[in-house]
Each structure stands twice: as structure tokens, then as C-alpha cells.
Amino acid sequence: MRWINTRPNRGAQLTLMLLPFVLLVAAYAAGSAARLAENANDKLLPGLTGFADAVNRLAFLPDARTGDYLLWSDTAASLIRLFSGLGISTVTALLIGMAIGMLPYLRALLAPFVVAVSMVPPLALLPILFIVMGLGEASKIALITIGVAPTMIRDLALKALELPREQIVKAETLGGSSWQIALRVVLPQILPRLVTCVRLQLGPAWLFLIAAEAISSDSGLGYRIFLVRRYLSMDVIFPYVVWITLLAVLTNFVLDRIRIAVFPWSELEKQG
């Protein structure tokens, strides 16, 4: 029997999937209990009850100063910025990426520029964005767009270039114009890849968002984490990090379900 040919059944797969998370929680609980036994006021590894109290205070009790439910107001502010940046990036990547992949003259003009822009560290541009666009929402959304759009453009352009040339020739033989070929041949085949591009860029997009919120913001998940760090409020920081992770995982899952529902043939290609 070769290990490479063995596959876990459903029960074993579920167990293996949950095992790392269970071990992580158990390791944290053990470490927290050890530190709290030495110092009951230790802030570095608060107990699980401390997390529950913090979540209850942030999510279900109004803030004494603003009257807002901080977790939900921070979540709404961050998600608006995140999805605005990803939405602009998606439209930009689709239009420019498909054009670069289809049109040789445009590829010669824009492909080197897109490659160069994709190599610029987006966080290095943050001070420039704040100076040029101010400290409001526009600079935060622009950072996400600049951070993820060039990579998505390159990915979609490569996908368009990978399409069999025979498909283009057949469409031309049937009298299809460049516009018709773009809409009926190229677009349906790169849309599933577009969804995958967005999924792959969720992590970087969250990174750029949190960085922007940490430097200049008065709301948002990143803002709250960096606000309470000065008080060593790990009972707030850890739940916020877990919440951000859950939001990212949920978004990734929803996008994948959308891809499978709208483009079922992409799942067959993936399995093949």
C-alpha cells in the first residue's frame, strides 16, 4: 500500500480538518492557565472567560461614549472599505486583463507597465496616498485597489492568453468580430478565474485594509486592534483577529459557492 494512493473517508477527513484547531485551542488554554496560575492579572494570555466577557462587551453592549455596538460598527466600516476596494479591483482587472490578453498592441503597451506596478510594495505608497487623497475613505480604498488589482490583471491576462488559438480562429471563421469574440469566447472562460483571483487576493486585501485603518481611521477592525494595543488588551485583540479570520473564510467560501453555482463547468475542469 502506498500512502499516495490512500484517501480518508468522510469521518476521518472531518476529524483531520478539526484536529489542528482543537490542538491550537488546547495549547492556548494550557498556556493561559499556566500564566494565570502564576499571575492572576496577566494580560498576555487571558483566559477563555476573559474572551467571552470582551466579546459580550463589544458585541452586545452599547459603548458608553458613542452608544454603538463596537464590534458590529467596526465590522461594517471595514467591510465597506474592503468590498469597495475589491469591487473596483475586480472590474479593473476584468477589463484591462482581458484586453491585454486579447490585443497584441495593447499587450505591448500595458503589460510591462502592469508588471512594474505589481512589483511596487503597496504599503510604501500609503504615505503618498494620504498626502494626495487625504486621510478619508478614498485613500484606504485606493490602497486596496493598488495592492490587488495589478496581480489580478496579470492573472487574467495570462488566462486569456492560455485559451486555445483554435477557438479564436473558429470564431473568426464564423464571422465573429473582436467584440463578439471577447464577449462570447473569452469572457465566459475567464470569469471563473476572476472569482478565483478575488479569493486569492482576500488575504492581501485584508492586510492593506488593516494597515490603512491602523494609521489613520476612527473606526474599523484594524483601528480597534491598534487602539487597544497600548493597553495590552489581548482579550480584545485576539477575538478581533479571530473575527477577521472568520470573515475572510466565510467570504472565500461564499465566492467559491458562487463560482460553482454560476460556472459549474469550472469545477469539472478543476477535478479533471
Stockholm file with secondary structure:
# STOCKHOLM 1.0

chainA/1-272         MRWINTRPNRGAQLTLMLLPFVLLVAAYAAGSAARLAENANDKLLPGLTGFADAVNRLAFLPDARTGDYLLWSDTAASLIRLFSGLGISTVTALLIGMAIGMLPYLRALLAPFVVAVSMVPPLALLPILFIVMGLGEASKIALITIGVAPTMIRDLALKALELPREQIVKAETLGGSSWQIALRVVLPQILPRLVTCVRLQLGPAWLFLIAAEAISSDSGLGYRIFLVRRYLSMDVIFPYVVWITLLAVLTNFVLDRIRIAVFPWSELEKQG
#=GR chainA/1-272 SS CCGGGCCCCHHHHHHHHHHHHHHHHHHHHHHHHHHHHHCTTCCSSCCHHHHHHHHHHHHHSCCTTTCCCHHHHHHHHHHHHHHHHHHHHHHHHHHHHHHHHHCHHHHHHHHHHHHHHHTSCGGGGHHHHHHHHCSSHHHHHHHHHHHHHHHHHHHHHHHHHHSCHHHHHHHHHTTCCHHHHIIIIIHHHHHHHHHHHHHHTHHHHHHHHHHHHHHSCSSSHHHHHHHHGGGTCHHHHHHHHHHHHHHHHHHHHHHHHHHHHHCHHHHHHHHC
#=GC SS_cons         CCGGGCCCCHHHHHHHHHHHHHHHHHHHHHHHHHHHHHCTTCCSSCCHHHHHHHHHHHHHSCCTTTCCCHHHHHHHHHHHHHHHHHHHHHHHHHHHHHHHHHCHHHHHHHHHHHHHHHTSCGGGGHHHHHHHHCSSHHHHHHHHHHHHHHHHHHHHHHHHHHSCHHHHHHHHHTTCCHHHHIIIIIHHHHHHHHHHHHHHTHHHHHHHHHHHHHHSCSSSHHHHHHHHGGGTCHHHHHHHHHHHHHHHHHHHHHHHHHHHHHCHHHHHHHHC
//
